[in-house]
Amino acid sequence: MIHQLSYIHPDAKLGNDVTVEPFAFIGEGVTIGDGSWIGPHATILSGSFLGKNCKVFPGAVIGAIPQ
């Protein structure tokens, strides 16, 4: 299920049964494997790759420099 208030770049590739919660952002060239869950307000930046059955928790940022 892809929530209508999320943003998914047209060049992102999502597998089967991926759930994207509201206000999540998925950037250009991102690949997300089957069965993954992207929580609300999560950000997955360009070029990131997530395998199958991953969980990205609310507010997490993937693909940025750690702070």
mmCIF file of the N, C-alpha and C atoms, coordinates in Angstrom:
data_MODEL
# 
_entry.id   MODEL 
# 
loop_
_atom_site.group_PDB 
_atom_site.id 
_atom_site.type_symbol 
_atom_site.label_atom_id 
_atom_site.label_alt_id 
_atom_site.label_comp_id 
_atom_site.label_asym_id 
_atom_site.label_entity_id 
_atom_site.label_seq_id 
_atom_site.pdbx_PDB_ins_code 
_atom_site.Cartn_x 
_atom_site.Cartn_y 
_atom_site.Cartn_z 
_atom_site.occupancy 
_atom_site.B_iso_or_equiv 
_atom_site.pdbx_formal_charge 
_atom_site.auth_seq_id 
_atom_site.auth_comp_id 
_atom_site.auth_asym_id 
_atom_site.auth_atom_id 
_atom_site.pdbx_PDB_model_num 
ATOM 1   N N  . MET A 1 1  ? 0.842  -1.179 0.000   1.00 0.00 ? 1  MET A N  1 
ATOM 2   C CA . MET A 1 1  ? 0.000  0.000  0.000   1.00 0.00 ? 1  MET A CA 1 
ATOM 3   C C  . MET A 1 1  ? 0.886  1.240  0.000   1.00 0.00 ? 1  MET A C  1 
ATOM 4   N N  . ILE A 1 2  ? 0.615  2.141  -0.886  1.00 0.00 ? 2  ILE A N  1 
ATOM 5   C CA . ILE A 1 2  ? 1.336  3.404  -0.973  1.00 0.00 ? 2  ILE A CA 1 
ATOM 6   C C  . ILE A 1 2  ? 0.369  4.502  -0.541  1.00 0.00 ? 2  ILE A C  1 
ATOM 7   N N  . HIS A 1 3  ? 0.687  5.181  0.549   1.00 0.00 ? 3  HIS A N  1 
ATOM 8   C CA . HIS A 1 3  ? -0.201 6.236  1.037   1.00 0.00 ? 3  HIS A CA 1 
ATOM 9   C C  . HIS A 1 3  ? -0.148 7.429  0.090   1.00 0.00 ? 3  HIS A C  1 
ATOM 10  N N  . GLN A 1 4  ? -1.287 8.049  -0.140  1.00 0.00 ? 4  GLN A N  1 
ATOM 11  C CA . GLN A 1 4  ? -1.370 9.167  -1.081  1.00 0.00 ? 4  GLN A CA 1 
ATOM 12  C C  . GLN A 1 4  ? -0.596 10.400 -0.623  1.00 0.00 ? 4  GLN A C  1 
ATOM 13  N N  . LEU A 1 5  ? -0.256 10.496 0.649   1.00 0.00 ? 5  LEU A N  1 
ATOM 14  C CA . LEU A 1 5  ? 0.507  11.639 1.148   1.00 0.00 ? 5  LEU A CA 1 
ATOM 15  C C  . LEU A 1 5  ? 2.010  11.360 1.224   1.00 0.00 ? 5  LEU A C  1 
ATOM 16  N N  . SER A 1 6  ? 2.455  10.277 0.611   1.00 0.00 ? 6  SER A N  1 
ATOM 17  C CA . SER A 1 6  ? 3.892  10.007 0.527   1.00 0.00 ? 6  SER A CA 1 
ATOM 18  C C  . SER A 1 6  ? 4.389  10.501 -0.833  1.00 0.00 ? 6  SER A C  1 
ATOM 19  N N  . TYR A 1 7  ? 5.732  10.633 -0.953  1.00 0.00 ? 7  TYR A N  1 
ATOM 20  C CA . TYR A 1 7  ? 6.311  11.011 -2.241  1.00 0.00 ? 7  TYR A CA 1 
ATOM 21  C C  . TYR A 1 7  ? 7.260  9.909  -2.683  1.00 0.00 ? 7  TYR A C  1 
ATOM 22  N N  . ILE A 1 8  ? 7.069  9.422  -3.893  1.00 0.00 ? 8  ILE A N  1 
ATOM 23  C CA . ILE A 1 8  ? 7.948  8.414  -4.472  1.00 0.00 ? 8  ILE A CA 1 
ATOM 24  C C  . ILE A 1 8  ? 8.407  8.929  -5.831  1.00 0.00 ? 8  ILE A C  1 
ATOM 25  N N  . HIS A 1 9  ? 9.719  9.090  -5.971  1.00 0.00 ? 9  HIS A N  1 
ATOM 26  C CA . HIS A 1 9  ? 10.262 9.570  -7.242  1.00 0.00 ? 9  HIS A CA 1 
ATOM 27  C C  . HIS A 1 9  ? 9.901  8.574  -8.349  1.00 0.00 ? 9  HIS A C  1 
ATOM 28  N N  . PRO A 1 10 ? 9.595  9.087  -9.543  1.00 0.00 ? 10 PRO A N  1 
ATOM 29  C CA . PRO A 1 10 ? 9.207  8.192  -10.644 1.00 0.00 ? 10 PRO A CA 1 
ATOM 30  C C  . PRO A 1 10 ? 10.265 7.146  -11.011 1.00 0.00 ? 10 PRO A C  1 
ATOM 31  N N  . ASP A 1 11 ? 11.548 7.409  -10.708 1.00 0.00 ? 11 ASP A N  1 
ATOM 32  C CA . ASP A 1 11 ? 12.613 6.458  -11.037 1.00 0.00 ? 11 ASP A CA 1 
ATOM 33  C C  . ASP A 1 11 ? 12.914 5.471  -9.912  1.00 0.00 ? 11 ASP A C  1 
ATOM 34  N N  . ALA A 1 12 ? 12.188 5.545  -8.803  1.00 0.00 ? 12 ALA A N  1 
ATOM 35  C CA . ALA A 1 12 ? 12.374 4.588  -7.703  1.00 0.00 ? 12 ALA A CA 1 
ATOM 36  C C  . ALA A 1 12 ? 11.725 3.257  -8.083  1.00 0.00 ? 12 ALA A C  1 
ATOM 37  N N  . LYS A 1 13 ? 12.301 2.165  -7.565  1.00 0.00 ? 13 LYS A N  1 
ATOM 38  C CA . LYS A 1 13 ? 11.777 0.827  -7.857  1.00 0.00 ? 13 LYS A CA 1 
ATOM 39  C C  . LYS A 1 13 ? 11.348 0.175  -6.552  1.00 0.00 ? 13 LYS A C  1 
ATOM 40  N N  . LEU A 1 14 ? 10.064 -0.127 -6.453  1.00 0.00 ? 14 LEU A N  1 
ATOM 41  C CA . LEU A 1 14 ? 9.515  -0.772 -5.265  1.00 0.00 ? 14 LEU A CA 1 
ATOM 42  C C  . LEU A 1 14 ? 9.082  -2.187 -5.611  1.00 0.00 ? 14 LEU A C  1 
ATOM 43  N N  . GLY A 1 15 ? 9.441  -3.139 -4.743  1.00 0.00 ? 15 GLY A N  1 
ATOM 44  C CA . GLY A 1 15 ? 9.053  -4.528 -4.942  1.00 0.00 ? 15 GLY A CA 1 
ATOM 45  C C  . GLY A 1 15 ? 7.582  -4.750 -4.619  1.00 0.00 ? 15 GLY A C  1 
ATOM 46  N N  . ASN A 1 16 ? 7.193  -6.005 -4.593  1.00 0.00 ? 16 ASN A N  1 
ATOM 47  C CA . ASN A 1 16 ? 5.816  -6.390 -4.272  1.00 0.00 ? 16 ASN A CA 1 
ATOM 48  C C  . ASN A 1 16 ? 5.552  -6.233 -2.780  1.00 0.00 ? 16 ASN A C  1 
ATOM 49  N N  . ASP A 1 17 ? 4.330  -5.901 -2.441  1.00 0.00 ? 17 ASP A N  1 
ATOM 50  C CA . ASP A 1 17 ? 3.871  -5.813 -1.049  1.00 0.00 ? 17 ASP A CA 1 
ATOM 51  C C  . ASP A 1 17 ? 4.677  -4.830 -0.204  1.00 0.00 ? 17 ASP A C  1 
ATOM 52  N N  . VAL A 1 18 ? 5.139  -3.739 -0.803  1.00 0.00 ? 18 VAL A N  1 
ATOM 53  C CA . VAL A 1 18 ? 5.829  -2.680 -0.057  1.00 0.00 ? 18 VAL A CA 1 
ATOM 54  C C  . VAL A 1 18 ? 4.778  -1.716 0.471   1.00 0.00 ? 18 VAL A C  1 
ATOM 55  N N  . THR A 1 19 ? 4.910  -1.345 1.744   1.00 0.00 ? 19 THR A N  1 
ATOM 56  C CA . THR A 1 19 ? 4.017  -0.366 2.356   1.00 0.00 ? 19 THR A CA 1 
ATOM 57  C C  . THR A 1 19 ? 4.790  0.925  2.578   1.00 0.00 ? 19 THR A C  1 
ATOM 58  N N  . VAL A 1 20 ? 4.224  2.037  2.121   1.00 0.00 ? 20 VAL A N  1 
ATOM 59  C CA . VAL A 1 20 ? 4.825  3.354  2.319   1.00 0.00 ? 20 VAL A CA 1 
ATOM 60  C C  . VAL A 1 20 ? 3.799  4.210  3.046   1.00 0.00 ? 20 VAL A C  1 
ATOM 61  N N  . GLU A 1 21 ? 4.147  4.617  4.256   1.00 0.00 ? 21 GLU A N  1 
ATOM 62  C CA . GLU A 1 21 ? 3.237  5.373  5.118   1.00 0.00 ? 21 GLU A CA 1 
ATOM 63  C C  . GLU A 1 21 ? 3.236  6.866  4.758   1.00 0.00 ? 21 GLU A C  1 
ATOM 64  N N  . PRO A 1 22 ? 2.298  7.643  5.326   1.00 0.00 ? 22 PRO A N  1 
ATOM 65  C CA . PRO A 1 22 ? 2.177  9.055  4.972   1.00 0.00 ? 22 PRO A CA 1 
ATOM 66  C C  . PRO A 1 22 ? 3.438  9.855  5.279   1.00 0.00 ? 22 PRO A C  1 
ATOM 67  N N  . PHE A 1 23 ? 3.713  10.807 4.393   1.00 0.00 ? 23 PHE A N  1 
ATOM 68  C CA . PHE A 1 23 ? 4.800  11.778 4.510   1.00 0.00 ? 23 PHE A CA 1 
ATOM 69  C C  . PHE A 1 23 ? 6.182  11.157 4.367   1.00 0.00 ? 23 PHE A C  1 
ATOM 70  N N  . ALA A 1 24 ? 6.256  9.898  3.948   1.00 0.00 ? 24 ALA A N  1 
ATOM 71  C CA . ALA A 1 24 ? 7.553  9.301  3.632   1.00 0.00 ? 24 ALA A CA 1 
ATOM 72  C C  . ALA A 1 24 ? 8.039  9.881  2.305   1.00 0.00 ? 24 ALA A C  1 
ATOM 73  N N  . PHE A 1 25 ? 9.369  9.943  2.154   1.00 0.00 ? 25 PHE A N  1 
ATOM 74  C CA . PHE A 1 25 ? 9.994  10.463 0.938   1.00 0.00 ? 25 PHE A CA 1 
ATOM 75  C C  . PHE A 1 25 ? 10.949 9.406  0.404   1.00 0.00 ? 25 PHE A C  1 
ATOM 76  N N  . ILE A 1 26 ? 10.776 9.031  -0.863  1.00 0.00 ? 26 ILE A N  1 
ATOM 77  C CA . ILE A 1 26 ? 11.647 8.058  -1.509  1.00 0.00 ? 26 ILE A CA 1 
ATOM 78  C C  . ILE A 1 26 ? 12.232 8.728  -2.744  1.00 0.00 ? 26 ILE A C  1 
ATOM 79  N N  . GLY A 1 27 ? 13.560 8.880  -2.749  1.00 0.00 ? 27 GLY A N  1 
ATOM 80  C CA . GLY A 1 27 ? 14.238 9.647  -3.787  1.00 0.00 ? 27 GLY A CA 1 
ATOM 81  C C  . GLY A 1 27 ? 14.529 8.876  -5.062  1.00 0.00 ? 27 GLY A C  1 
ATOM 82  N N  . GLU A 1 28 ? 15.197 9.572  -5.967  1.00 0.00 ? 28 GLU A N  1 
ATOM 83  C CA . GLU A 1 28 ? 15.538 9.049  -7.288  1.00 0.00 ? 28 GLU A CA 1 
ATOM 84  C C  . GLU A 1 28 ? 16.478 7.846  -7.190  1.00 0.00 ? 28 GLU A C  1 
ATOM 85  N N  . GLY A 1 29 ? 16.199 6.821  -7.964  1.00 0.00 ? 29 GLY A N  1 
ATOM 86  C CA . GLY A 1 29 ? 17.072 5.668  -8.053  1.00 0.00 ? 29 GLY A CA 1 
ATOM 87  C C  . GLY A 1 29 ? 17.053 4.738  -6.856  1.00 0.00 ? 29 GLY A C  1 
ATOM 88  N N  . VAL A 1 30 ? 16.128 4.931  -5.938  1.00 0.00 ? 30 VAL A N  1 
ATOM 89  C CA . VAL A 1 30 ? 16.020 4.061  -4.762  1.00 0.00 ? 30 VAL A CA 1 
ATOM 90  C C  . VAL A 1 30 ? 15.413 2.727  -5.179  1.00 0.00 ? 30 VAL A C  1 
ATOM 91  N N  . THR A 1 31 ? 15.913 1.637  -4.586  1.00 0.00 ? 31 THR A N  1 
ATOM 92  C CA . THR A 1 31 ? 15.345 0.305  -4.786  1.00 0.00 ? 31 THR A CA 1 
ATOM 93  C C  . THR A 1 31 ? 14.932 -0.239 -3.429  1.00 0.00 ? 31 THR A C  1 
ATOM 94  N N  . ILE A 1 32 ? 13.685 -0.699 -3.337  1.00 0.00 ? 32 ILE A N  1 
ATOM 95  C CA . ILE A 1 32 ? 13.162 -1.256 -2.086  1.00 0.00 ? 32 ILE A CA 1 
ATOM 96  C C  . ILE A 1 32 ? 12.632 -2.652 -2.385  1.00 0.00 ? 32 ILE A C  1 
ATOM 97  N N  . GLY A 1 33 ? 13.111 -3.635 -1.618  1.00 0.00 ? 33 GLY A N  1 
ATOM 98  C CA . GLY A 1 33 ? 12.753 -5.031 -1.844  1.00 0.00 ? 33 GLY A CA 1 
ATOM 99  C C  . GLY A 1 33 ? 11.352 -5.394 -1.385  1.00 0.00 ? 33 GLY A C  1 
ATOM 100 N N  . ASP A 1 34 ? 10.902 -6.556 -1.832  1.00 0.00 ? 34 ASP A N  1 
ATOM 101 C CA . ASP A 1 34 ? 9.568  -7.077 -1.520  1.00 0.00 ? 34 ASP A CA 1 
ATOM 102 C C  . ASP A 1 34 ? 9.300  -7.096 -0.013  1.00 0.00 ? 34 ASP A C  1 
ATOM 103 N N  . GLY A 1 35 ? 8.075  -6.778 0.348   1.00 0.00 ? 35 GLY A N  1 
ATOM 104 C CA . GLY A 1 35 ? 7.617  -6.917 1.722   1.00 0.00 ? 35 GLY A CA 1 
ATOM 105 C C  . GLY A 1 35 ? 8.147  -5.886 2.698   1.00 0.00 ? 35 GLY A C  1 
ATOM 106 N N  . SER A 1 36 ? 8.790  -4.847 2.218   1.00 0.00 ? 36 SER A N  1 
ATOM 107 C CA . SER A 1 36 ? 9.355  -3.836 3.122   1.00 0.00 ? 36 SER A CA 1 
ATOM 108 C C  . SER A 1 36 ? 8.293  -2.857 3.590   1.00 0.00 ? 36 SER A C  1 
ATOM 109 N N  . TRP A 1 37 ? 8.582  -2.226 4.726   1.00 0.00 ? 37 TRP A N  1 
ATOM 110 C CA . TRP A 1 37 ? 7.671  -1.241 5.327   1.00 0.00 ? 37 TRP A CA 1 
ATOM 111 C C  . TRP A 1 37 ? 8.449  0.045  5.563   1.00 0.00 ? 37 TRP A C  1 
ATOM 112 N N  . ILE A 1 38 ? 7.932  1.158  5.020   1.00 0.00 ? 38 ILE A N  1 
ATOM 113 C CA . ILE A 1 38 ? 8.559  2.466  5.172   1.00 0.00 ? 38 ILE A CA 1 
ATOM 114 C C  . ILE A 1 38 ? 7.633  3.302  6.043   1.00 0.00 ? 38 ILE A C  1 
ATOM 115 N N  . GLY A 1 39 ? 8.107  3.655  7.227   1.00 0.00 ? 39 GLY A N  1 
ATOM 116 C CA . GLY A 1 39 ? 7.277  4.349  8.206   1.00 0.00 ? 39 GLY A CA 1 
ATOM 117 C C  . GLY A 1 39 ? 7.013  5.803  7.862   1.00 0.00 ? 39 GLY A C  1 
ATOM 118 N N  . PRO A 1 40 ? 6.074  6.413  8.579   1.00 0.00 ? 40 PRO A N  1 
ATOM 119 C CA . PRO A 1 40 ? 5.735  7.806  8.337   1.00 0.00 ? 40 PRO A CA 1 
ATOM 120 C C  . PRO A 1 40 ? 6.933  8.721  8.578   1.00 0.00 ? 40 PRO A C  1 
ATOM 121 N N  . HIS A 1 41 ? 7.059  9.722  7.732   1.00 0.00 ? 41 HIS A N  1 
ATOM 122 C CA . HIS A 1 41 ? 8.114  10.737 7.815   1.00 0.00 ? 41 HIS A CA 1 
ATOM 123 C C  . HIS A 1 41 ? 9.516  10.172 7.599   1.00 0.00 ? 41 HIS A C  1 
ATOM 124 N N  . ALA A 1 42 ? 9.639  8.937  7.132   1.00 0.00 ? 42 ALA A N  1 
ATOM 125 C CA . ALA A 1 42 ? 10.958 8.383  6.810   1.00 0.00 ? 42 ALA A CA 1 
ATOM 126 C C  . ALA A 1 42 ? 11.441 8.988  5.496   1.00 0.00 ? 42 ALA A C  1 
ATOM 127 N N  . THR A 1 43 ? 12.765 9.113  5.371   1.00 0.00 ? 43 THR A N  1 
ATOM 128 C CA . THR A 1 43 ? 13.378 9.651  4.160   1.00 0.00 ? 43 THR A CA 1 
ATOM 129 C C  . THR A 1 43 ? 14.401 8.650  3.654   1.00 0.00 ? 43 THR A C  1 
ATOM 130 N N  . ILE A 1 44 ? 14.264 8.262  2.400   1.00 0.00 ? 44 ILE A N  1 
ATOM 131 C CA . ILE A 1 44 ? 15.231 7.369  1.771   1.00 0.00 ? 44 ILE A CA 1 
ATOM 132 C C  . ILE A 1 44 ? 15.806 8.130  0.581   1.00 0.00 ? 44 ILE A C  1 
ATOM 133 N N  . LEU A 1 45 ? 17.079 8.491  0.705   1.00 0.00 ? 45 LEU A N  1 
ATOM 134 C CA . LEU A 1 45 ? 17.694 9.380  -0.272  1.00 0.00 ? 45 LEU A CA 1 
ATOM 135 C C  . LEU A 1 45 ? 18.187 8.636  -1.505  1.00 0.00 ? 45 LEU A C  1 
ATOM 136 N N  . SER A 1 46 ? 18.429 9.400  -2.549  1.00 0.00 ? 46 SER A N  1 
ATOM 137 C CA . SER A 1 46 ? 18.791 8.889  -3.871  1.00 0.00 ? 46 SER A CA 1 
ATOM 138 C C  . SER A 1 46 ? 19.884 7.833  -3.824  1.00 0.00 ? 46 SER A C  1 
ATOM 139 N N  . GLY A 1 47 ? 19.678 6.770  -4.591  1.00 0.00 ? 47 GLY A N  1 
ATOM 140 C CA . GLY A 1 47 ? 20.666 5.722  -4.744  1.00 0.00 ? 47 GLY A CA 1 
ATOM 141 C C  . GLY A 1 47 ? 20.672 4.660  -3.663  1.00 0.00 ? 47 GLY A C  1 
ATOM 142 N N  . SER A 1 48 ? 19.815 4.770  -2.671  1.00 0.00 ? 48 SER A N  1 
ATOM 143 C CA . SER A 1 48 ? 19.789 3.784  -1.584  1.00 0.00 ? 48 SER A CA 1 
ATOM 144 C C  . SER A 1 48 ? 19.169 2.474  -2.062  1.00 0.00 ? 48 SER A C  1 
ATOM 145 N N  . PHE A 1 49 ? 19.621 1.367  -1.463  1.00 0.00 ? 49 PHE A N  1 
ATOM 146 C CA . PHE A 1 49 ? 19.102 0.038  -1.787  1.00 0.00 ? 49 PHE A CA 1 
ATOM 147 C C  . PHE A 1 49 ? 18.695 -0.650 -0.494  1.00 0.00 ? 49 PHE A C  1 
ATOM 148 N N  . LEU A 1 50 ? 17.442 -1.081 -0.421  1.00 0.00 ? 50 LEU A N  1 
ATOM 149 C CA . LEU A 1 50 ? 16.953 -1.851 0.721   1.00 0.00 ? 50 LEU A CA 1 
ATOM 150 C C  . LEU A 1 50 ? 16.554 -3.227 0.215   1.00 0.00 ? 50 LEU A C  1 
ATOM 151 N N  . GLY A 1 51 ? 16.939 -4.262 0.938   1.00 0.00 ? 51 GLY A N  1 
ATOM 152 C CA . GLY A 1 51 ? 16.595 -5.630 0.560   1.00 0.00 ? 51 GLY A CA 1 
ATOM 153 C C  . GLY A 1 51 ? 15.156 -5.974 0.908   1.00 0.00 ? 51 GLY A C  1 
ATOM 154 N N  . LYS A 1 52 ? 14.870 -7.272 0.932   1.00 0.00 ? 52 LYS A N  1 
ATOM 155 C CA . LYS A 1 52 ? 13.521 -7.752 1.229   1.00 0.00 ? 52 LYS A CA 1 
ATOM 156 C C  . LYS A 1 52 ? 13.202 -7.621 2.714   1.00 0.00 ? 52 LYS A C  1 
ATOM 157 N N  . ASN A 1 53 ? 11.924 -7.363 3.001   1.00 0.00 ? 53 ASN A N  1 
ATOM 158 C CA . ASN A 1 53 ? 11.377 -7.356 4.361   1.00 0.00 ? 53 ASN A CA 1 
ATOM 159 C C  . ASN A 1 53 ? 12.082 -6.397 5.314   1.00 0.00 ? 53 ASN A C  1 
ATOM 160 N N  . CYS A 1 54 ? 12.520 -5.255 4.805   1.00 0.00 ? 54 CYS A N  1 
ATOM 161 C CA . CYS A 1 54 ? 13.154 -4.241 5.655   1.00 0.00 ? 54 CYS A CA 1 
ATOM 162 C C  . CYS A 1 54 ? 12.086 -3.382 6.325   1.00 0.00 ? 54 CYS A C  1 
ATOM 163 N N  . LYS A 1 55 ? 12.424 -2.871 7.505   1.00 0.00 ? 55 LYS A N  1 
ATOM 164 C CA . LYS A 1 55 ? 11.565 -1.912 8.195   1.00 0.00 ? 55 LYS A CA 1 
ATOM 165 C C  . LYS A 1 55 ? 12.360 -0.635 8.407   1.00 0.00 ? 55 LYS A C  1 
ATOM 166 N N  . VAL A 1 56 ? 11.810 0.472  7.918   1.00 0.00 ? 56 VAL A N  1 
ATOM 167 C CA . VAL A 1 56 ? 12.414 1.783  8.124   1.00 0.00 ? 56 VAL A CA 1 
ATOM 168 C C  . VAL A 1 56 ? 11.473 2.525  9.058   1.00 0.00 ? 56 VAL A C  1 
ATOM 169 N N  . PHE A 1 57 ? 11.951 2.804  10.247  1.00 0.00 ? 57 PHE A N  1 
ATOM 170 C CA . PHE A 1 57 ? 11.086 3.337  11.292  1.00 0.00 ? 57 PHE A CA 1 
ATOM 171 C C  . PHE A 1 57 ? 10.778 4.822  11.097  1.00 0.00 ? 57 PHE A C  1 
ATOM 172 N N  . PRO A 1 58 ? 9.699  5.296  11.719  1.00 0.00 ? 58 PRO A N  1 
ATOM 173 C CA . PRO A 1 58 ? 9.261  6.677  11.541  1.00 0.00 ? 58 PRO A CA 1 
ATOM 174 C C  . PRO A 1 58 ? 10.384 7.679  11.793  1.00 0.00 ? 58 PRO A C  1 
ATOM 175 N N  . GLY A 1 59 ? 10.538 8.604  10.855  1.00 0.00 ? 59 GLY A N  1 
ATOM 176 C CA . GLY A 1 59 ? 11.516 9.672  10.994  1.00 0.00 ? 59 GLY A CA 1 
ATOM 177 C C  . GLY A 1 59 ? 12.939 9.296  10.627  1.00 0.00 ? 59 GLY A C  1 
ATOM 178 N N  . ALA A 1 60 ? 13.195 8.041  10.275  1.00 0.00 ? 60 ALA A N  1 
ATOM 179 C CA . ALA A 1 60 ? 14.556 7.616  9.927   1.00 0.00 ? 60 ALA A CA 1 
ATOM 180 C C  . ALA A 1 60 ? 14.991 8.240  8.604   1.00 0.00 ? 60 ALA A C  1 
ATOM 181 N N  . VAL A 1 61 ? 16.313 8.428  8.473   1.00 0.00 ? 61 VAL A N  1 
ATOM 182 C CA . VAL A 1 61 ? 16.893 8.927  7.228   1.00 0.00 ? 61 VAL A CA 1 
ATOM 183 C C  . VAL A 1 61 ? 17.912 7.894  6.757   1.00 0.00 ? 61 VAL A C  1 
ATOM 184 N N  . ILE A 1 62 ? 17.719 7.387  5.543   1.00 0.00 ? 62 ILE A N  1 
ATOM 185 C CA . ILE A 1 62 ? 18.608 6.386  4.960   1.00 0.00 ? 62 ILE A CA 1 
ATOM 186 C C  . ILE A 1 62 ? 19.357 7.034  3.800   1.00 0.00 ? 62 ILE A C  1 
ATOM 187 N N  . GLY A 1 63 ? 20.675 6.836  3.773   1.00 0.00 ? 63 GLY A N  1 
ATOM 188 C CA . GLY A 1 63 ? 21.472 7.326  2.650   1.00 0.00 ? 63 GLY A CA 1 
ATOM 189 C C  . GLY A 1 63 ? 22.133 8.662  2.882   1.00 0.00 ? 63 GLY A C  1 
ATOM 190 N N  . ALA A 1 64 ? 22.055 9.190  4.096   1.00 0.00 ? 64 ALA A N  1 
ATOM 191 C CA . ALA A 1 64 ? 22.696 10.465 4.421   1.00 0.00 ? 64 ALA A CA 1 
ATOM 192 C C  . ALA A 1 64 ? 23.923 10.206 5.294   1.00 0.00 ? 64 ALA A C  1 
ATOM 193 N N  . ILE A 1 65 ? 24.757 11.195 5.441   1.00 0.00 ? 65 ILE A N  1 
ATOM 194 C CA . ILE A 1 65 ? 25.922 11.096 6.316   1.00 0.00 ? 65 ILE A CA 1 
ATOM 195 C C  . ILE A 1 65 ? 25.433 11.038 7.759   1.00 0.00 ? 65 ILE A C  1 
ATOM 196 N N  . PRO A 1 66 ? 25.905 10.062 8.552   1.00 0.00 ? 66 PRO A N  1 
ATOM 197 C CA . PRO A 1 66 ? 25.468 9.962  9.959   1.00 0.00 ? 66 PRO A CA 1 
ATOM 198 C C  . PRO A 1 66 ? 25.848 11.213 10.748  1.00 0.00 ? 66 PRO A C  1 
ATOM 199 N N  . GLN A 1 67 ? 25.008 11.536 11.703  1.00 0.00 ? 67 GLN A N  1 
ATOM 200 C CA . GLN A 1 67 ? 25.286 12.718 12.529  1.00 0.00 ? 67 GLN A CA 1 
ATOM 201 C C  . GLN A 1 67 ? 25.426 12.335 13.967  1.00 0.00 ? 67 GLN A C  1 
# 
